[in-house]
Amino acid sequence: MNDLTRYKLCAGFHAPAAAKLLYCYLLDISGGRHNSVVISVKNLAKDMGLSRSATSRNLHRLENLGMIGIVPRYTEDGGRLSNQYTLK
């Protein structure tokens, strides 16, 4: 996907600017190959310059809009790992 197509896609859905920015960032780091990214909310927030709560809130907005899927991941003993975000 080229940059113009990506920006038109992000501009086309109704969401706050932070949610659009997160979606474009997830598209960029996915590289367009696998359409999924494994990254923590903490690292996303740091990379985007947002708070963790704003990042989490906007990720759930994107999920409710059907733009991404959020898959929680766990270790064998039940510990939490970074979520996997699947771009749709």
Phi, psi and omega in degrees: 000128180278170186298318182297317178297318180297316181291323177295321178297314180294323181286337186282342180255151185269106179201162176299158182301323180295323178292319177296318179298316178298317181297315178296322178294318177298321176299317181296313184283342176286338179073004179072003184271307189256343183058025172214150184223138173248111181205148180279156176297323179300313180291322176299314181299317180296315181295325185270345182077027178248165174285162179296321181293320178294321178296312180298316180300316181287329174296319179290328173298315179298323178294317180294331177281351180082015181276330179222162170243139180248121181244112177290147180236148183225154173281173180297329181266011173097002178287154181278141172242175177297145178290157172254127180252121180257123181275136182249000000 
